[in-house]
């Protein structure tokens, strides 16, 4: 799978949260989240920014794992979403 390492990173960062929880917060279906987890597809750059914020991951690392790190315009979208999305304190505790 082309994005297996990305999927593994996302899976292990979920804690007690469900795929449905992540899908609701990234505006996709649980099937899309499953595809990310198994490395079949990768999230759009702006979704990676939200994922980095939600799961408290390094956005640059996620971009690299998703193969977006060589495109400055894509990185701008990722970082804009990361900066704009600040989870509430309870986001990590649900």
Long-range contacts (C-beta under 8 A, 24 or more apart in sequence): 1-38, 1-39, 1-40, 2-39, 2-40, 2-42, 2-67, 3-36, 3-39, 3-40, 3-41, 3-42, 3-65, 3-66, 3-67, 4-38, 4-39, 5-39, 5-65, 6-36, 6-39, 6-42, 6-62, 6-65, 6-66, 7-36, 7-37, 7-38, 7-39, 8-39, 9-57, 9-61, 9-62, 9-65, 10-36, 10-37, 10-51, 10-55, 11-37, 13-55, 13-56, 13-57, 14-55, 15-92, 17-94, 21-94, 22-51, 22-54, 25-50, 25-54, 25-91, 26-50, 26-51, 26-54, 42-66, 42-67, 42-68, 45-74, 45-75, 45-77, 45-78, 45-81, 46-77, 46-78, 46-80, 46-81, 47-81, 48-78, 48-81, 49-77, 49-78, 49-79, 49-80, 49-81, 49-82, 49-83, 49-84, 49-85, 50-81, 50-82, 50-85, 52-78, 52-82, 53-81, 53-82, 53-85, 53-86, 53-87, 54-85, 54-87, 54-91, 54-92, 56-92
